[in-house]
Amino acid sequence: MEIDWDNLGFSYIKTPFRYVSRWKDGQWDEGTLSEDNTITLHEGSSALHYGQQCFEGMKAYRRKDGGINLFRPDQNSQRLNKSAERLLMPAISEEKFIDAVKQVVKANEAFVPPYESGGTLYLRPLLIGVGEGIGVKAAPEYIFTIFCTPVGAYFKGGLTPTNFIVSEYDRAAPHGTGAAKVGGNYAASLLPGNEAHKKNFSDCIYLDPATHTKIEEVGSANFFGITKDGKFITPYSPSILPSITKYSLLYIAKERLGLEAEESDVRLDELDKFAEAGACGTAAVISPIGGIQNNDEFHVFFSETEVGPVTQKLYKELTGIQFGDVEAPEGWIVKVN
Ligand SMILES: *Cc1c(COP(=O)(O)O)cnc(C)c1O
């Protein structure tokens, strides 16, 4: 199959191999690579009825020298286990997780986009509860799989700000599953996301579910802002999904750009204090936020068309580290080859 590397979007392209491992009677099997991109499930599987499933999103990056980097896969492993624990699913050791990721990348190496294209190989680890059942309880068996698909650079030809709208819906409850990467949060976000798209916004902004006064998430990405006096601020809340990109940016802002950087509340009535704002995550990398619509008010940050200088520097440093052009902090890069 011929792939037009420079015009990849974010859609499923079948790659030859995926990793599949099964858990039964208290243990994981060895796991194998499979060419079958379908899964046959028992009709009573808890993943289908009660949403007992969680997932991860990560990327493999082609370096200039032709090798391939993974970015902080230990963090994905730890977060998958936290999500699994919240939904009463079995853990997967970090060793097994990273070994599986490497197997999938190596087996599908021809599908890792070239360095220059800006594309990456997106990896989707998935853990689902399966097997016979009907009552509300944890599944008797589990499947852990990782498949991959090549994806394009989110923004071709540089970063472009987009606009967002504050949603009246919540994606998660105050002490619910917001911090777990589970499908249920996403099912709850489909309708609000659709309403935002219909009004020509990129996605919606979710507020803290208890008081609806503070920003929590930007669609399926985390929020960050740069204050007018040059501080990097990103909200903290137990219902926000802890983004690995966000924690990496907190570190980069502080240690590489010399900014003050902290997790603190981002109140809707204090947006004026920000000079720049953005959304961050593995898929979106960094997406500059042009403006935010909140009821009748439209708040513009840096500009609706231009990217702010700090956002630009953060993007350059982060992607430089990921693609191996900039020296990485200790332990951030795991080479596949
Ligand atoms: C996965 C995810 C993110 C981004 O996390 P990264 O680790 O940076 O990819 C942000 N918000 C939600 C709701 C997510 O599911």
The ligand as a Tripos MOL2 file, in Angstrom:
@<TRIPOS>MOLECULE
LIG
   15    15     1     0     0
SMALL
NO_CHARGES

@<TRIPOS>ATOM
      1 C1         -5.4980   11.3150   26.9130 C.3       1 LIG1
      2 C2         -6.1580   12.5650   27.3580 C.ar      1 LIG1
      3 C3         -5.4630   13.7830   27.4810 C.ar      1 LIG1
      4 C4         -4.0310   13.9650   27.0530 C.3       1 LIG1
      5 O1         -3.1280   13.1730   27.7460 O.3       1 LIG1
      6 P1         -1.6770   12.9010   27.1500 P.3       1 LIG1
      7 O2         -1.0560   11.9750   28.1040 O.co2     1 LIG1
      8 O3         -0.9780   14.2030   27.0920 O.co2     1 LIG1
      9 O4         -1.8780   12.3260   25.7930 O.co2     1 LIG1
     10 C5         -6.1580   14.8760   27.9810 C.ar      1 LIG1
     11 N1         -7.4530   14.8070   28.3260 N.ar      1 LIG1
     12 C6         -8.1570   13.6450   28.2020 C.ar      1 LIG1
     13 C7         -9.5980   13.6260   28.5860 C.3       1 LIG1
     14 C8         -7.5320   12.4960   27.7190 C.ar      1 LIG1
     15 O5         -8.2330   11.3550   27.5980 O.3       1 LIG1
@<TRIPOS>BOND
     1     1     2 1
     2     2     3 ar
     3     2    14 ar
     4     3     4 1
     5     3    10 ar
     6     4     5 1
     7     5     6 1
     8     6     7 2
     9     6     8 1
    10     6     9 1
    11    10    11 ar
    12    11    12 ar
    13    12    13 1
    14    12    14 ar
    15    14    15 1
@<TRIPOS>SUBSTRUCTURE
     1 LIG1         1 GROUP 0 **** ****
